[in-house]
Amino acid sequence: MPKHRVFAMKFAAVYPMYVAKAERKNRTREEVDQIICWLTGYDQAGLRRQIEQENDIETFFAQAPALHPKSSLIKGVVCGVRVEDIEDPLMRKIRCLDKLIDELAQGKTMERILRQ
């Protein structure tokens, strides 16, 4: 089965879209970075390195230090699909990140977004 085309997209191309979505709703780049780092285990320098290296999304998640243990608590609908029903592990990680950014744009508190 061929890979989904989103896997080959550059994370550096998707990242500004996440930031723009957040900023349109009066949230900040720092909050977007905090969410990404929380989910993937990257520190700020590691996140910047991934963006500068222009790695694709598949590589971005493959090189992630560790997916947060509470990421299994991320539930809901993204693009009409329930996150918890996605079988492909990589697609699920991508949609989890999408869901967290959606929650940020919806005005949820960082404590709720980060499942604290």
Secondary structure, DSSP 4 states (H G I P E B T S, - for coil): -PPPGGGGSBHHHHHHHHHHHHHHTT--HHHHHHHHHHHH---HHHHHHHHHHT-BHHHHHHT-S---GGGGG--SEETTEEGGG--SHHHHHHHHHHHHHHHHHTT--HHHHTT-
